[in-house]
Amino acid sequence: MLNRLKDELESNQFELDRKISVLRERSQEYLQMGKIFMHDMQEPIRKINLFFDTFMRKVDIPENTEDFRHLTVIRKSITRLRFMMRSMLDFVQVSNAADPVTLLKPAKLIMEARDQVMSDQNFANLDLRIGEMSDFDGRETQIKRVFYELLKNAVENKSPDRELMVEVTAVISEENIYRNHLSKYKYTDHIKIEFNDNGVGFESRFDDYVFGLLNKLNTATPGLGVGLALCKQVISSHYGTMKVKSRAGEGTSIIIILPLKQIPEYTN
């Protein structure tokens, strides 16, 4: 009996060690990606843009010609490529931010995120309603960025027929901290935060699709479809979950579940 338990323990320790090694390798890969996006890929794009601008200043091409249309397409492609590089760099940097874990006041962070969204989007008609919310552990910069992205999405996908209203509520619930071991159970206090808006919404078949990197439903809005993927990455790094429920023409609900207390061994 003891030998069997010892073998099982060693097997579990080996499996845990293997997974930690994989995660460390993945973290190093992200850091390397950040270096590539920061310099190795941006520098050639900067030079292409510089030489293209120099060329355009030296030539005089009539606007109603085919050559001018081709050059316009090239300029738009350069601009999109630079924006894509900045967006991917942002995704990597936010996901690997080294903020310390502290006790957060979510209502305060949501208000700060709202002010930033209204300034960035030049938008003044946001009816934001925040219910009572408990403090929880987290990395302030990352969690505030999640709130910012969710409010920005609500503004960009508002309905033209009504004033935008976003209601944020929170409740405390008992959740199983084991997400991958289906046979193991340990329930701890979690906070369940819901962002509910009355925007345009979308069909429920896209509920999982919207969290994919570079997946975008509303092509009329700026951005590349990085925001929700970034949010899910941050929530996952806090050992939480995130899902969406949406109704076309009615609005969208984003549900975030996070542990109230982060386990110290996992937050170093």
HELIX and SHEET records of a PDB file:
HELIX    1   1 LEU A    2  LYS A   35  1                                  34    
HELIX    2   2 ILE A   36  ASP A   40  3                                   5    
HELIX    3   3 GLN A   42  LYS A   58  1                                  17    
HELIX    4   4 GLU A   66  SER A   95  1                                  30    
HELIX    5   5 PRO A  106  ASP A  120  1                                  15    
HELIX    6   6 GLU A  140  GLU A  156  1                                  17    
HELIX    7   7 SER A  204  PHE A  206  5                                   3    
HELIX    8   8 TYR A  209  PHE A  211  5                                   3    
HELIX    9   9 GLY A  227  SER A  237  1                                  11    
HELIX   10  10 PRO A  264  TYR A  266  5                                   3    
SHEET    1   A 2 VAL A 101  LEU A 104  0                                        
SHEET    2   A 2 PHE A 136  ARG A 139 -1                                        
SHEET    1   B 5 LEU A 126  ILE A 130  0                                        
SHEET    2   B 5 LEU A 164  ASN A 176  1                                        
SHEET    3   B 5 TYR A 187  ASP A 197 -1                                        
SHEET    4   B 5 GLY A 251  PRO A 259 -1                                        
SHEET    5   B 5 THR A 241  ARG A 247 -1                                        
END                                                                             
